[in-house]
């Protein structure tokens, strides 16, 4: 399987280098890296995540990830815009990867809520989703996803989502 990381990925939208957290507190290391998550997804969801599926995991840090949905004409709806379900799928995928980055391999983690705000018409380009978990508890993970058209500065959608984390027992 090819690497799940696109080394030519665009820099962060803020164009600022990563900085340590204020007060000297550092974030924990990611529970799984991009390659481990990609291999795991290919193993447990081969029907959805496979070479050529159009999804790429570009960056994984603890509770902070970036994924990409490669543009295909099939994603366009009448009016020439990328369909809402395509963006919702990307947002849900981004949250799933973010959850794995924080808690490790847990295929039974499921979406309990996803709210999307469509902000502007996306361009005919790849979609990039940046996901960040705001809270990771024993039973729930809450996060947000911002979706951009590749090469655009303004987001095309903003998502908040909650995942249920099954108990270990």
Helices and strands as residue ranges (DSSP letters): G 22-24, H 34-44, E 55-61, E 64-69, G 73-75, E 76-77, E 81-82, H 84-103, E 110-118, E 127-136, E 140-149, E 155-164
